[in-house]
Amino acid sequence: MNNKILCPLIYDEVRPSYVYGLGFGDDKIYARKGKDYFEININGKVLKSVTRQDVQQKTKSPRIEIPEPPPPPKIK
């Protein structure tokens, strides 16, 4: 982003999508002002109004399940 100001801080909360900056082409930012939520592109343009559930779904990291390691071998 080269330290550019995307938009003035008029929002109460700003969150990047969980793939932001990873090169997957979904570099969106989600912002809240009061009870309204917005999807914003990397240039600071508001793309659309979204729901709170949309923001939560697109900003949380996917849960990765790591299996328990096997127990150590018993020493005889």
C-alpha positions as CSV (number, residue, x, y, z in Angstrom):
1,M,0.0,0.0,0.0
2,N,3.1,2.2,0.1
3,N,1.9,4.1,3.2
4,K,-1.0,5.8,1.3
5,I,-4.0,7.1,3.3
6,L,-6.9,5.0,2.0
7,C,-9.6,7.1,3.5
8,P,-10.1,9.5,6.4
9,L,-10.8,7.7,9.7
10,I,-14.5,8.2,9.7
11,Y,-15.2,4.6,10.8
12,D,-15.6,3.1,14.2
13,E,-13.9,-0.2,13.3
14,V,-11.8,-1.3,10.3
15,R,-10.8,-4.9,9.6
16,P,-9.0,-6.5,6.6
17,S,-10.3,-9.7,5.0
18,Y,-8.4,-12.7,6.2
19,V,-6.6,-13.1,2.9
20,Y,-5.7,-9.4,2.6
21,G,-2.3,-8.9,1.0
22,L,-1.7,-12.6,0.2
23,G,-2.2,-12.2,-3.5
24,F,-5.5,-14.1,-3.8
25,G,-7.2,-11.0,-5.3
26,D,-9.7,-10.5,-2.5
27,D,-8.0,-7.4,-0.9
28,K,-11.1,-6.0,0.7
29,I,-11.4,-4.0,3.9
30,Y,-14.5,-4.1,6.0
31,A,-15.5,-1.1,8.1
32,R,-18.2,-0.3,10.6
33,K,-19.8,3.1,11.3
34,G,-22.4,2.9,14.0
35,K,-24.5,-0.1,13.1
36,D,-23.7,0.0,9.3
37,Y,-21.0,-2.2,7.7
38,F,-19.2,-1.5,4.4
39,E,-16.9,-3.4,2.0
40,I,-14.1,-1.1,0.9
41,N,-11.5,-1.7,-1.9
42,I,-7.7,-1.0,-1.4
43,N,-8.2,2.5,-2.9
44,G,-10.7,3.5,-0.2
45,K,-13.8,3.4,-2.3
46,V,-16.9,2.0,-0.6
47,L,-18.0,-0.9,-2.8
48,K,-21.2,-1.9,-1.0
49,S,-23.1,-2.1,2.2
50,V,-22.8,-5.6,3.9
51,T,-24.2,-7.3,7.0
52,R,-22.4,-7.9,10.3
53,Q,-22.4,-11.7,9.5
54,D,-20.7,-11.0,6.1
55,V,-17.9,-9.1,7.9
56,Q,-17.5,-11.8,10.6
57,Q,-17.3,-14.5,8.0
58,K,-14.8,-12.7,5.7
59,T,-12.5,-11.4,8.4
60,K,-12.0,-14.4,10.7
61,S,-9.1,-16.7,10.0
62,P,-10.1,-20.2,8.9
63,R,-9.8,-22.7,11.8
64,I,-7.1,-25.3,11.2
65,E,-7.4,-28.5,13.1
66,I,-4.2,-30.0,14.3
67,P,-4.5,-33.6,15.4
68,E,-3.2,-34.7,18.8
69,P,0.3,-36.3,18.5
70,P,0.4,-40.0,19.3
71,P,1.5,-40.8,22.9
72,P,5.2,-41.5,23.5
73,P,6.2,-45.2,23.4
74,K,6.3,-47.0,26.7
75,I,9.7,-47.7,28.1
76,K,10.2,-51.3,29.4
